[in-house]
């Protein structure tokens, strides 16, 4: 398991890793937002099919569609039930 403080740090880690089962990210992050991160990860061959689950306070359908178009596998709006998150992760991996 890896942790990163911002989107740019995630991208740096992703470029050095190839065996990631799932990416769990927020939309609103410093240095690189979640949508930009999604696009960048999907350009990396090792992350083309990796499930990417976004957690966010953004409940707008337009923003969710933007995330899905960028490559999000799933979209969970905060606050959320922790069991919902665990069930979603189990389903994706």
C-alpha positions, 0 to 999 in steps of 0.5 A: 500500500502506498500513500501520497500527499497530493496528485503529483506525488501519486503520479511520481509513485505510479511511474515507478510501480507496476503492480497496483491493484487499485487507486483511491484518490480525491478530486480536490488535491494540491499540485495536481487535481484528481481529474488531471491525475486520472488522465495522466494515470490512464496514459501510463500502460501499467494503469490503463486498466487499473481500477481508479476510485474517486472520493469527493465532495463534488456531487455535480453530475457534470463533474462526475461525468468529467471524472468518468470521461477521464477514466474513473472506474467509480465515484463516491461522494463524501460523506459516505458509509465506510461499508460502501467504500469497502464493498466497492473496493472488493467489487473492483479488485 
